[in-house]
């Protein structure tokens, strides 16, 4: 009994440390100052809270991603993240009255470290810009950074069904959180990471229902997660469909399961319909149909979607510009990971989910006329599917690590992934543009000149590279503590499941 209690305590400490390490890493690098994508979403937050309207007329000047309809301006993005951020921003306004904001604005205006990150021809640290940015920082932390850190913990927990070793599962979670394009978007007010969290949380709940005997009523929570993922990033519905099919296939009583999923998913869809009717006079999500810019792209096919094209598929996988496996080559170990998981009959249903989610998003991204993603790090449209691929890549790494011949290759692949992701994230005040080789031609030169992305160290008065020292120290301490704890003890093996079997018992070793 004492051993079991000790294991529970250690497990919780690992979860908290992992969450804290990831959250600190994400929060430390501040959201970009002038990013059209996130400003479009945050403008809707401001309009909802400050003006009680869905029109962004007062704020539209800070973005080019907007819709114009009926003489007014609107965000052309899926509204889910903005709807989630509105109550957070409202609380921020309530807790940070005028005098406090004025003190923060004065401190920011006097910060030499922050001033050095501004464009010479810009408008400087105006009080209104600082107030906007402080609201953005707080809202992004709650709605994006914290869920992204929690996603890392979920990957660590779910990996126990696929990888028996605790340290290996920690590596899987940390590599996903710090060595893929999830890292730069984990503190950016766009929908990619929140939808990734919602989708993977739904997968984790379905695993708990199927493999650990959780009650079927949890399917309502699964439906809620899938519905909100879809109104946060519309393409998330592709993976939502896969997860719904997985539930109907494996849990039995398909009509009951479908009814519970639909009941849970209804509130987000109603919220989407209400928003669209208020903005565009229709229940359908048509914001992109009224986009003022990029009309030539949005008019291609179905809102830029045509069919998977070879140049796009290559570009988002092995292309130097946005290639997933160029940025994070350790993900190539998904190949042996899929092979290893396929051989485990009890995980065959999960294998199909883990294979279908990345494949569908590769085909979706490869069908877009905007597959590059504009100012971006890696193929950002792929992010909602990335946790599923990263989990399989982790299983492949675990299998390959047992062979000494592969260990140098693994070390190089993981090391490159960390360096490439952090260099592009830290290099400069905006994400890489359309430069053909963003790492070599853009990010590394920026870093060499001392142009480091705005971060919390600069808010404390540290400039350039020195601003990263507090983060480095904290990561060393937290990482050492995680290594000392060594993850969880391996879970007991479970009995194989047949299709339609929802409850299992732990099998004795």
FENSUL-V260046 format. One record per run of one state. SS is the DSSP state (alpha for helix, beta for strand, coil for the rest). FROM is the first residue (numbers start at 0). TO is the last residue. Records with the same first field share a line. If there is no record, write none. Layout:
SS = FROM-TO  FROM-TO
This chain:
coil = 0-0  29-34  51-58  62-64  69-70  75-78  95-96  109-110  115-125  161-164  178-180  185-189  212-214  232-234  250-252  280-285  291-293  298-300  302-303  305-308  315-322  327-327  342-343  366-366  368-378  401-402  427-436  448-450  452-453  459-462  485-492  494-504  506-508
alpha = 1-27  35-50  59-61  79-94  97-108  111-114  126-160  165-177  181-184  190-211  215-231  235-249  253-279  286-289  294-297  309-314  323-326  328-341  344-365  379-400  403-425  437-447  455-458  463-484
beta = 28-28  65-68  71-74  290-290  301-301  304-304  367-367  426-426  451-451  454-454  493-493  505-505
